[in-house]
């Protein structure tokens, strides 16, 4: 194998590995976004969805389900607090015009997540 062929081969392998890694990261991010979306639904149905899914996937006993639900509720509170703190920190850096755009952006993301959850 010539040096040029070897170099091209290595570049192709690197690009494939990068693409695979990116796909895995993207899938992980989507999984987390979905979970965060479920957990932050105001009506509490997300907590039930996650609890039921885990119960089904893991074959949890009723005692385990109760404990898992408590952990999920605590996680929900922590996520909501962190999201609120993040939004406040970002808003503190923005001009009035930027704050309006940021609010629009956040609403757009919420709608996209709602549409994604509704189709699943």
N, C-alpha and C positions, 0 to 999 in steps of 0.2 A: 504494500500500500504506500503510495507516494505521500510526501508531506502535505501537499495541498488536499488530497483526498482525506487524509487523516484529520486535517484541520476542519474541513467541511463536515465530516462525520461528527467531530466533537461539538461543533456549533449546532448541528441539528439535534444531537442528544441534549445539549444544554437547553435549546429552545423548547424541546418536548418536555423536559423536566420542569422548566419554568411554566409552561402552559398547564401541565398537570397540577403543579403546586398552586397556581392561580385559581384553577377550577376548584380545588379542594378548599382554598381559603374562601372563595366566593360562596361555595355551598355552605361552609361553616357560618359565614356572615348571614346568609339568608335564613339558616336554621335559627340563629340567635335572634335575628330581627323578628321572626315569626313567634318565637317564645316570648320575647319582650312584649310584642304586640298583644299576644294572648294574656300575658300577666298584667298588662296595664289597662285592659278593658274595664271601663267604669262599672259595668253591671256585675262584675265578679264572675261572669261565665268563663273567662279565660282560665281562672284558677281551677274550676271544675273540669275544663277540657284537658288541661295538663295532668291533673290528678287522675282522671279516668284513663288517659292514654298511658300513663306510667303503670297504673294498676293492671291494665290489659297486657302491656308489653312485658312487665316484670312479674305478673301473677302475684300481686301483693295481697296480703291478708287484710281484713277490714281494719285491724289495729295499725298495720303499716300504712294503710291509706290515710287514716286519720292523722298520723304523725307526718306523713309526706305532705298532706294538705296544709298543716301548720307551718311546715318549713317553706312551702311555696308561698303562703300568705306573707310570711316574714320577708321572703325574697322580693315579693311584689312591692312591699313598703320601701325596702331599700332601693330597688330600681327606680321607683317613682321619685324618691328623695334625690338620688343621684342625677336623674334627668332634669329635675327642677333646678338643682344647683348648677348643672352645666348650662342650662338655658339662661339662668341669671348671670352667670359669669360671662357668657357670650354677649348678652344684652348690655352689660356694663361697659363693653368696649365699643359699642356701636353708636352711630349718629341716629337721629330720629328717623331719617329716611331708611337707613340700614335696618333699624329695628322693625320697621313696617315690612321690609322685604324678607327679613328673617322670619317674622310671624307668618307671612304668606308661604314661605318655603316649608316651615314646619307643618302648616295646614295641608300643603300638597303631599308631603310625606305621609301624614296621617291618613289621607284619602287613599293613597296608593296602598298602604298597608291594609286598610279596610277592604279595598277591592280585592287584594290578594287573599285575604282571609275569607272573604265571601265566596270566592271561586273554589275554595278547597273544602 
